Amino acid sequence: MDRPLNRRALIGKTLLGAGGVLAGASACTTAPATPAAPTGTGAGPAFDPADWGSVRAQFAMDPAYAQFAAFVLAPAPAPVRAVIRTHRDALDADPEYTPKGAQSPDQTVREAAARYLGAEAGDIALTDSTTMGLGLLYSGIRLRPGQDVLTTEHDFLATHEGLRLLAGRTGAKVRKVRLYDDPATASADRMVAAVKAGLGPRTRVVAITWVHSSTGVRVPVRAIADLLAEANKDRDERDRALLCVDGVHGFGALADGVADLGCDFLASGTHKWLFGPRGTGIVWGRAWDAVAPVIASFSEASFTAWQEGGDPASTAELVTPGGFKAFEHRWAMAEAFGFMTAIGKDRVQRRTQELATRLKAGLAGIPHVTLATPRAPELSAGLVCCSIEGMQPFEAVQRLHAQKVVASTTPYNPSLLRFGTSIVTTPEQVDQAIKAVEGLR
């Protein structure tokens, strides 16, 4: 059949039956005429990826404010907003709309993510957030009797709660190690040593976070991966320790691809430092056979199993939850990857870290400020956390906002004042933030 298939067929990639006809009757309808595929060239300011002023102009944020909390739920740049708008308008005009192309739009997204990560498209599951990705991973991971889990004291709720629920279902023990006492003096050697000391002979999952949202500490993922590779040499494949990483505060801010990190799974939302559409995310993995699907997918393998019987081998596509999504956002993910690639991953990292280094240097010189984030760029990314003597973080956020500096607090106990330097931040705004913090007495 060479007619274009409607959205149901493209989502399901619905199968050819024995007689050579599409198995699902609802998948056989011909798609009505649809708008051309979006190109990201909708109305908006001219985009010169080599010019930081032009990059900042792609965002609709109020220029009167120095924005250091954009990473919390990031705004999308103009090219991404244009693609979202095109898909949204097309879906509103025609519920059967699917972007034109030889493959499913989800596959286009996977391929864009793969290029950005230096990975294979077939290794990428699509999600709605980091939390969903970690939930799929820790709900689906297959544990054998006696296997255990290692994590750290510093991870976010999504990891800790995901592992607590895993322990409740399986009876597996979950151990937590402390990577540092004072985050400002954290060292790569001590962090690796802590993981090594916590690793047991039956540890199946090592769950860590690339950049801690509590302190801004950047964990040496590659060194921990190398440690586990050595430990895994004499283990059976089913007992191999799998390195699972919450990557959300490194993904988009740092240039590392999956080959650089060396982990087994990387989960991240794409609506933070990547500045992608809200409600989107990915999980990359190289050991999907160790993870059972938790939610029925709309993959071809899933439809085959449903209609013809069988138990398909687990894949990233099979782990991707099915159901109808906010497709105007999901299908615009490719534009977000393209936007950041046009700027250059290495340039984004340099910019992010240069601004963070400038901010840390300024804050460190203020007597009533205690910096929590390491000064060394190799131990931090774009997050800069600190405390203000005699002032609660929330009060500091309010007072800074009155001076047109937007910051946030860390959702931990104890909480810290938190800044995020990114592609929407300027050196002048960093200096503005330092001056404003200096006035918090």
Buried (B, 14 or more C-beta within 10 A) or exposed (E): EEEBBBBBBBBBBBBEEEEEEBBBEEBBBEBEEBBEBBEBEBEBEEBBBEEBEBBBBBBEEEEEBBBBBBBEEBBBBBBBBBBBBBBBEBBEEBEBBBBEEEEBBBBBBBBBBBBBBEBBBEBBBBBBBBBBBBBBBBBBBEBEEEBBBBBBEBBBEBBBBBBEEBBEEBEBBBBBBEBBEEBBEBBBEBBBBBBBEBBBEBBBBBBBBBBBBBBBBBBBBBBBBEBBEEBBEEBEEEBBBBBBBBBBBBBBBBBBBBEBBBBBBBBBBBBBBBBBBBBBBBBBBBBBEBBBBBBBBBBBBBBBBBEEEEEBEBBBBBBBBBEEBBBBBBBBBBBBBBBBBEBBBEBBBEBBBBBBBBBBEBBBEBEEBBBBBBBEBEBBBBBBBBBBEEBBBEBBBEBBBEBBBBBBBBEBEEBBBBBBBBBBBBBEBBBBBBEBBBEBE
